[in-house]
Amino acid sequence: MGQLSFWSADARPRGLDDLEGLLCGPGYAELFGRGSAARLVIVLGAEPEDEEEEPEGEDEASEEPEEAEETLAVEAPPALDPDDLAFLDLDPDELAARLGRVPSLVPARPSDVSPPRAGGFPGVERQRGPHAGTAHATPDPVATWRARAVCCALRARGVPAEVGCAGDGRPEVRTAFRSDLVDLARRWTTDTGMKTVPEGFELDGPRLRLWVLAAGAHEGRAYTLGLHPVARELDDALLTASRRAGLGATLAAAGRPPALRIVGGRRQRRLGELVGRPPRDLAGGIWPV
């Protein structure tokens, strides 16, 4: 246990390299222009199911004037005040200096949603996307919690972020374009702009902690770390990195959401030791132990 604790998130100083844990899961990096700045984008929660096609003959009845679309706006996750929520990723000793109140998980009213910005965060006001106004666009409390926790983890590493709403209604965390994220983005992006895993990539406690915050969950007897829903070519490299960390993971079977599966109490306890103590305001079913 002494050797493992050295690699635990509780024993390591926070740094920008920890953010690679977000890129192991649903996050991706975007380079700006010639690579002078970059940002991170993380969409939280399971992809919504495809809507059933309406029977023929109902198209005319379903069409409404464009002005009527305003009534279908879906409530976005609440706007965040990072100073109020930063304690989510603080160590217990640091919590004593903070207020004891827990952020509410109740979605904000439409009047609480931040107004659209002119550039920088085009996804913040996408409530009228293809899934807007449907049951699938209803905010998931666990995904909302993940968005808050990820924002707090980013801020704790000196990278402020905002929560918006992706085109399918899920919470989406975005940073601004920043020069200090360029090296991270270049390591995780090919020359053609595709997501990749750096050669020789290693997992440690801080990276795993952020991966758990963004995409970790219990699934029956297994603990899963969600993978990027589209970039399947990354799976083998992340599987190799997880095995080097002693997690003994396997890939989820075909037909399941893409994820690494960790089965067995000893392996899950090892993961729990690596990721450290859970945040105070923890949503159920997320932490390994």
Phi, psi and omega in degrees: 000326179299319179293320179294322184298335178297328181266000181291151177298333180288338185256359184248140175292148180287146179202169182295331180296338177301332184293349175298335177298327177291327180282341174295329181260236187277354184281159173211161182251146177235126175270145182255133175056236180271015178093025179275347179207161180208161176221164176250142177230127181229117176263125188257144175098165180288147177296137179292152178289152178294141178285146176285140180289140180283147178301151179296148179098351180257002182299315183295321181291332183276345181284134178229156175302152183302327181296332183289345181296337181299333182283350182262006182300135181265141179297126179274163174303152185297144174297146187253143166253102186304328180295329179281333188252358186299336184291349182300329183249018179271155176290156181305324180296328180282338182294332183298334181271359182255164174293153185271003185282149181255132179299141180287144176263007181284128181302148181287156172286160181306327181290343181272351184284136181297144178293157179298147179259155177274090180082166176092314181225069184295343182271357187293323183244055181258027185297344181260034178283190185296336181256003183296144178081005180253167179295332181291340182273357179296129183302136176272125182303323180292317178296323177296318177298317179301317181300318179295315182296319179295318177301317181293320178295321177296315181296324179296343178252019174080019182234092177299150180215166178232154177255128175236202182231120179291171184299334180263010175095353181281154175296141181228123179261131179225140169266169170283166172290125186224146179288332183283356176260000185296313182299318178299314182295321180293324179293328186256013182226134177281174179297337179267006177087008180272152179287140179215167176256129181300147178296134180074018182300136180238140175265138174227185183301308181299319179294316179295326180299314180289328176295318177297316179301320185276327190207019179270144181195154172276138176224094185065232179275353182260155168250132185244145172244110185296140178258171178298132186293344184243318188281075182291339182290351180271346190301314185296321180294320179288327175297316178298317179297322180293324179289325175296332178278000177083023183266346178056041184282161172228163177277143177299146180294161178302143181094348177259161173301140183299128183193158167270135181250129179243114185245137177113135182299320182295316180293321179291325176294323176299315176299317180299323178291323180292319184279345176083194183290142182288157173299159184294312184266071189268129173284146184295144174082008184261315187282145185300320182226000000 
